[in-house]
Amino acid sequence: MPFKHDHYLKMWALTRPQIPGEFLLLDEAQDPAVERVFLDQGRHAQLVMVGDSAQAIYGWRGARDVMTGFGGRQLALSQVFPIRLGNRDRGLPAADDRRGPDPSVRQPNGNPLPSHRQ
């Protein structure tokens, strides 16, 4: 039988590890691989979860939306900041890009990104 990622992840989770830190962030909390490990850290750290329940796609492999039923304070994003690969997608010019920053990408205050062209 092949020894896969899920096997050693489960072995690690069964050791009940303590992840050091005062604050721990779980991104994609709608599909965690080891939810119990993260939730157990609440004994010594403040837990912060980020996710979108509507985007849960790993229920077929046992992932459970840990945000559902969590007793913490819930906040909604008021603005979405899409992240894509590549400097150009972040509004930054690539090394060989003479066009400058992408005008559609804005700072959180709504202002355009500054140009770094000389």
N, C-alpha and C positions, 0 to 999 in steps of 0.2 A: 504494500500500500504506500503510495507517495506521501511524503511528509510536507504538507502545504502550510501556507501562511496562517490559515485559521487554526491549525494544530498548535503551533508555537504561541500564537496569540492567546489561545485558551489556556495553555500551560502557564503563561505569564499571569493571566488574570486570576487563576486559581491560587497564586501565591499571595493574593491580596496586597499588592504593592501600594506604597505610599509615595505619591508624586509630590516632591517638595515645592513649596510656593505658598504665598498668601492668597493669590488669586489664580484661578485656573480657568482657561477659556476652552470651551468645546464648540468648534465650528461644525456646521452641518449636523446639528444636534437632532435632526429628524431621522438620521441614519447612522447612529454610532455603532462602532464595532464592539466596543466593550463598555456598555453603559454602566454596569454595576461598578466597575473600577472607578469611573468618573464620579458617580454619585457617592461612593464611599469616601471620596476626598473631602466631602463637605464637613467632615469632623474636624479638619484643621485648616481649611481654606475656603474662601468665598468662591462660589461657582458661578460662572457666567456662561450662558448658552446662547448660541446664535444659530438660527435655522428657519426653515420655512416648511411647515407641516405638509403643505400642498406639493412639495417637491420630494417627498419620501419615496424612494425607489428600491430600497433593500429589504422590505418586509419579507420577501420570499426567502431570504437567508437568515431570518431571525432578528433583524434590526427592529428596534422599537423606538418610536418617537418619545425621547425622554423629556421633552418640553411639556407634553401632555401630563397633567397631574403633578407637575413640579410646583412646589409651594412658593416659588420666588416671584419677585415683581416682574411683570411683563411690560415691555416697551415695544412700540412699533417704529420701524424706520420711517422717517418723514421724507427721505430722499434716497434714491437708489444710485449707487456708484458702481456701474458695471466694470469688471476687470477682465481684460483679455490679454493674451500674450503679446509681447512686443512693445518696444518703447513708443512707437507711433500710437498704439492703442491707449497708452497712459498719458497721451498728450505731450510726450517728450519727443524731440526729434531724434531719429536714429543718427549714428555717426556720419552717414553719407546723405542724410536728408537735409536739403537746403530750404525746405518749405517752412520750417519752424513748427511750433506746436499746433496741434489739431484745434481749430477754433471752436469745435463743438464740445470740447472737454473744458469744464469750468471748475473753478475753485469752489469750495463749499459755500462761500459768500456770494456766489453767482458771477464773480468777475472772471474774465478770461485768464488763462495761464500766461505768465510773462514770457516774452520771446527771449531766447538765449542766443539769437543770431547777433553777429557783430557787424 
